[in-house]
């Protein structure tokens, strides 16, 4: 039994070391997982901001396109201009182009 105290001390040292190592490893893993969640959240926020920016850009482009299209249609929908023939004939007789 001379090895019993030595075995007990060796067991306590190995157990203490293993617990310290596993405990710190677990803490490192938990911190890593927490950091990964934070990075994922930031990435989702950045992607959402870029998608919102792109939607705004497309909406503004569509609005401008529709405004230009409507302006062109309004000009096309105007009634034809009425030309005063007597005034044009008078100018032509004086030598001015109509």
C-alpha positions as a Markdown table, in Angstrom:
| # | Residue | x | y | z |
|---|---|---|---|---|
| 1 | Unk | 0.0 | 0.0 | 0.0 |
| 2 | Unk | 2.9 | 2.4 | -0.3 |
| 3 | Unk | 1.5 | 3.6 | -3.6 |
| 4 | Unk | -2.0 | 4.5 | -2.3 |
| 5 | Unk | -1.2 | 8.0 | -1.2 |
| 6 | Unk | 0.7 | 8.6 | -4.5 |
| 7 | Unk | -2.2 | 7.2 | -6.5 |
| 8 | Unk | -4.6 | 9.4 | -4.7 |
| 9 | Unk | -2.5 | 12.6 | -5.2 |
| 10 | Unk | -2.0 | 11.6 | -8.9 |
| 11 | Unk | -5.7 | 11.1 | -9.3 |
| 12 | Unk | -6.6 | 14.4 | -7.8 |
| 13 | Unk | -4.0 | 16.2 | -10.0 |
| 14 | Unk | -5.2 | 14.5 | -13.2 |
| 15 | Unk | -8.9 | 15.2 | -12.3 |
| 16 | Unk | -8.2 | 18.8 | -11.4 |
| 17 | Unk | -6.2 | 19.3 | -14.6 |
| 18 | Unk | -8.9 | 17.6 | -16.7 |
| 19 | Unk | -11.6 | 19.7 | -15.2 |
| 20 | Unk | -9.7 | 22.9 | -15.7 |
| 21 | Unk | -9.0 | 22.0 | -19.3 |
| 22 | Unk | -12.5 | 20.8 | -20.1 |
| 23 | Unk | -14.0 | 23.7 | -18.3 |
| 24 | Unk | -11.9 | 26.3 | -20.2 |
| 25 | Unk | -12.5 | 24.4 | -23.4 |
| 26 | Unk | -16.2 | 24.6 | -22.8 |
| 27 | Unk | -16.0 | 28.3 | -22.1 |
| 28 | Unk | -14.0 | 28.8 | -25.3 |
| 29 | Unk | -16.6 | 26.9 | -27.3 |
| 30 | Unk | -19.5 | 28.8 | -25.7 |
| 31 | Unk | -17.8 | 32.1 | -26.5 |
| 32 | Unk | -17.1 | 31.0 | -30.1 |
| 33 | Unk | -20.8 | 30.0 | -30.6 |
| 34 | Unk | -21.9 | 33.3 | -29.1 |
| 35 | Unk | -19.5 | 35.2 | -31.4 |
| 36 | Unk | -20.9 | 33.2 | -34.4 |
| 37 | Unk | -24.4 | 34.2 | -33.4 |
| 38 | Unk | -23.4 | 37.9 | -33.2 |
| 39 | Unk | -21.7 | 37.7 | -36.6 |
| 40 | Unk | -24.7 | 36.0 | -38.1 |
| 41 | Unk | -27.0 | 38.7 | -36.7 |
| 42 | Unk | -24.8 | 41.5 | -38.1 |
| 43 | Unk | -24.6 | 39.8 | -41.5 |
| 44 | Unk | -28.4 | 39.5 | -41.7 |
| 45 | Unk | -28.7 | 43.2 | -40.8 |
| 46 | Unk | -26.2 | 44.2 | -43.5 |
| 47 | Unk | -28.0 | 42.0 | -46.1 |
| 48 | Unk | -31.4 | 43.4 | -45.0 |
| 49 | Unk | -30.1 | 47.0 | -45.4 |
| 50 | Unk | -28.7 | 46.3 | -48.8 |
| 51 | Unk | -31.9 | 44.6 | -50.0 |
| 52 | Unk | -33.9 | 47.6 | -48.7 |
| 53 | Unk | -31.5 | 50.0 | -50.5 |
| 54 | Unk | -31.9 | 48.0 | -53.7 |
| 55 | Unk | -35.7 | 48.0 | -53.4 |
| 56 | Unk | -35.6 | 51.8 | -53.0 |
| 57 | Unk | -33.4 | 52.1 | -56.0 |
| 58 | Unk | -35.7 | 50.0 | -58.2 |
| 59 | Unk | -38.8 | 51.8 | -56.9 |
| 60 | Unk | -37.3 | 55.2 | -57.7 |
| 61 | Unk | -36.2 | 54.0 | -61.2 |
| 62 | Unk | -39.7 | 52.7 | -61.9 |
| 63 | Unk | -41.3 | 55.9 | -60.6 |
| 64 | Unk | -39.1 | 58.0 | -62.9 |
| 65 | Unk | -39.7 | 55.7 | -65.8 |
| 66 | Unk | -43.5 | 55.9 | -65.3 |
| 67 | Unk | -43.4 | 59.7 | -64.9 |
| 68 | Unk | -41.5 | 60.0 | -68.2 |
| 69 | Unk | -43.8 | 57.6 | -69.9 |
| 70 | Unk | -46.9 | 59.5 | -68.6 |
| 71 | Unk | -45.4 | 62.8 | -69.7 |
| 72 | Unk | -44.9 | 61.5 | -73.2 |
| 73 | Unk | -48.4 | 60.1 | -73.3 |
| 74 | Unk | -49.8 | 63.4 | -72.1 |
| 75 | Unk | -48.1 | 65.2 | -75.0 |
| 76 | Unk | -49.4 | 62.7 | -77.4 |
| 77 | Unk | -52.9 | 63.0 | -76.1 |
| 78 | Unk | -53.0 | 66.8 | -76.6 |
| 79 | Unk | -55.3 | 68.0 | -79.4 |
| 80 | Unk | -53.6 | 69.0 | -82.6 |
| 81 | Unk | -52.6 | 72.7 | -82.8 |
| 82 | Unk | -55.0 | 74.9 | -84.7 |
| 83 | Unk | -53.1 | 77.0 | -87.3 |
| 84 | Unk | -54.5 | 80.4 | -88.2 |
| 85 | Unk | -54.4 | 80.2 | -92.0 |
| 86 | Unk | -55.1 | 83.9 | -92.5 |
| 87 | Unk | -52.2 | 84.9 | -90.4 |
| 88 | Unk | -49.9 | 82.4 | -92.1 |
| 89 | Unk | -51.0 | 83.7 | -95.5 |
| 90 | Unk | -50.4 | 87.3 | -94.5 |
| 91 | Unk | -46.9 | 86.5 | -93.3 |
| 92 | Unk | -46.2 | 84.7 | -96.5 |
| 93 | Unk | -47.4 | 87.6 | -98.6 |
| 94 | Unk | -45.0 | 89.9 | -96.7 |
| 95 | Unk | -42.1 | 87.5 | -97.4 |
| 96 | Unk | -41.8 | 85.9 | -94.0 |
| 97 | Unk | -41.7 | 82.1 | -93.7 |
| 98 | Unk | -44.6 | 80.6 | -91.9 |
